């Protein structure tokens, strides 16, 4: 049985990794990301990568193992390629545009919704019904996408609202006469 956790996380050229103090820090062309070390996990710099192993054989340490390796992998992916999510707006009169540091959403309410774009996140609107969210921190990109989507979730009858690209909306049949 092969375990992904046994494989070291490869650090590509142009990226530097350091295990200083209580933090794992990765620096790359897009920026620097840091996560705190878990006490149950031992980290080690090996040639060409970072090895993540459980510090002891307790159930808690083994359950943290895969997650911590994935977090380190996400740091490396973030500083090299970055992460992005795409939201699609469906509905008559629903639209979005970026104005300075704010995302202005018109979602059928009596007022416009202004969403302040957080630091480290880039939002682009190639057209009025598409929102592209990108950044180096996977958690922050997903959180921003979820907060924007929360303003008008897609409804099951007509499918109006904000949905993720590729998301399937289960449609319901309306009333019958």
C-alpha positions, 0 to 999 in steps of 0.5 A: 500500500503506497501512501502519498504522505511518504513522498517528499514535497518537491520544491521547484527551482526558484522557490526557497523553503525554510523551517525556522522556529515554529513556522514553515516558510516558502518564498517564490516568484509570486510571494511568501507564504507561512504556516505554523508547524504542527507539534505532532509532525516532524519536518525535514529539508531533504535534497529537492524537497520537504519531508513531512513525517509523523513525530510519533505513532499516535493516532492524532499524529498519523491523522495530521500527517496527510493534511500537513503534507497537503498544506505544504504542497499548497504553499508551494503551488501558491507561490509558483502558480497561484490559485483561482476560482471563477464565479458565474452570475445568472439572472436578468439585470444581475451584473458585477464590475470592479471599481477600485478596491471594491466589487460592485454587485447588482443582484436584484436587491433595492441597493447595490452590494459593495464587497471590499477586496481583501489584501492578497486577492485579485478580482477581475470581471472580464464581462458583466456576468463573470468574476475571476478571483485569484491569489496565492493563498488557497484558503483565502481565495476560497473564502472570498469566493464563498463570501461573494456567492453568499450574497445570492446563492443559485435557486433551484427553479430558474437557476438565478444567482451566483454559482461556481464555474462547473457547478451543477444546480439541481433544478426543480420542476415548478407548479403545474396547473 
